[in-house]
Amino acid sequence: MRYILTGTPGSGKTCLLRHLELCGHAVVEEAATDVIALHQALGVAEPWRSPDFIDHIVTLQRRRQLASPTDGITFFDRSPICTLALSRYAGLAPSPSLLAELKRIEHLYSPTVFFVRNQGYVQPTAARRISFEDALTFERIHEDTYREAGFTLVEIPAAPLETRAAAIRSSI
């Protein structure tokens, strides 16, 4: 079964992913952060301003998804539905590449998505330069996008890591 972890930037998804990995589950890393880090290393300070930014994310997401295990439980830190939410947040029309990927992944993931709620703040990083207020807007867009796509959201509220991980494990 393929489960998606999603939520606002800085909500703790990656820490949850690490914890689930240490519990023996297969995991797939988020693509957007890696796309940003690579382009910043290549000298592009704000890669999200590039017209092909979304397509770079889609390409990496597809590559990682295709390389992921097909048996057992796998947790994905975000998905192409998140990339659609990112497009909406940025005020961009979905690219043909993103639309094709959304069509390709229909019925690929579990209909249950773990929606990791914000922790009341956002810790800025080189890749995460979003205010808490903007993160809340982004969180709302993510939630709406997943609901529109027909997913059932399991709320993972702000709490200690062990409590959040236990909530996920008890729902699979």
N, C-alpha and C positions, 0 to 999 in steps of 0.2 A: 504494500500500500504506500502511496506517495502522499505525504502530508505537507502542506504549506504553512510556514510561520510568516506572518506579516504584521504590520503595524507601523507606527510612526518612527521616523529616524531617532535613534537613541533610546528606544524603548527596552532594549536588552535582548533582542532577538539573537544576536550572535553569541551572547553568553549562554542563552538557553540551548542554542545549537551545539555549543561545545559540551555542555552538560549531557545532552542527549547522546552525543558521540561517545563520551566517556562511559555512558551506560550501555554501549554496544550497538547503537543504531547507526545506520549509514546516514551521512549528511551531504548536502550540496550547498556550497557557499553562495552568497549573494554576488551577483555580477556587477551591479552598478558601482559599488565601492572599488572593486578591482579595476574597472574601466577608468574611473576617476584617478586612482593611484597611478596606473600606467601612464596615462596622458600627462599627469602632473610631473612624473619622472622624466617625461620627454619634453618638458618645458612649457606645457599648456596649463596656465594657472587655473582657469575655470573651464574645464572641458565640457561641462553641461551647457555651455553657450554655443557649442558646435552644432551645426544643423544635422550631423549624422550621429550625435551622441546616443539617441534612443536606439538606433540601428546597431551600434556597437554593443549595447547592453543585450539586445535581442539575440545577436549572434553568439555572444558568450553564454547566455542562458541556454540557448538551444544546444550548443556544444556540451555543456555540463549535464543537461538533462539527458541527452542521448548517451552519455558515458556513465550515467548513474545505474545502480543496480536495478534489476527488474523483478527481483524477488525480495521478500522480507519487507521491513518498514524502512522508508527513507524519508528524512525531513529536509525540506527545501527552504533555505533562507530567501524568501521572496519567490516570485514567479512572473511570467509575462503579464499576468493580470495586474501586478504591481507596476509593471512598466507602462501599462495603459493608464493607471492612476497617475504615474509620474508625468506622462504626456498631458493629461488633463490639468494637472497642477501647474504645469509650465505653459498652459494655454496653446498647446500644439495639437494639430490634427494627428491622429495615429498614422504612422507611416505604412506603406504597403507591406514592408517587412514585418512590422508588428502585427498587422491584421492577419497576415498569412500564418504567423506563429500562433496567434490566438485561435485560429481555426484548427491548426495542427494539434494543439494540446487539448482540444475538447475531450472531456471524459478521461484524461490522462491522470489527473490528480484526484485524490479523495474529495468528495463533496463537502467534507468537514475541513475547515480552515481554522488554524489557531491564530486568533487576533490578539497580539501582544499589546496591551495598552501602555500609554505613556507613563513615565515615572514622576511626572511633575516638573521635569526640567529636561534640557538637552545639553549634553556635553559637546562643545564644538571640537572638531578634528579638522585635519587638512581636507578631508573629503566631505565632512558634514558641517556646512556653514549655514545653518538654518536656525532662526530664532524659535523659541518655544511656541510663540503665538502662531508662526507659520507652520510649525510641526503639527499643531492641533488642526489647522486647516487641511494639511496633507493627510492626517489621520482620518478625518471625515471623508475626504475624497476616496481614500483606500477602502474604507468601510462601504461606502455607496457603490463603488466599482465592483467589489466582490459580491455584494447583495444583488446588484443588477445582473451579474453573471450567473446567479443561481446557487451560490455557495452558502452553506450554513456556517456561521461564525461562532466559534467557541471562544468566549471572552477569557483572556488571561490577564487579570487585573494586576496592578502594581503590587508587588509583594517580594519577599526574599526569594532568591533564585531557587532554592529547594522547593518552596511552596509552589512556584510557577511550574517547575519541572514536574512535580507530582500531579498538578492539575492536567498537564498534557498527557502524562503516562496513564492516568486514570480514564482518559477519554479515547484511548486508542484500542 
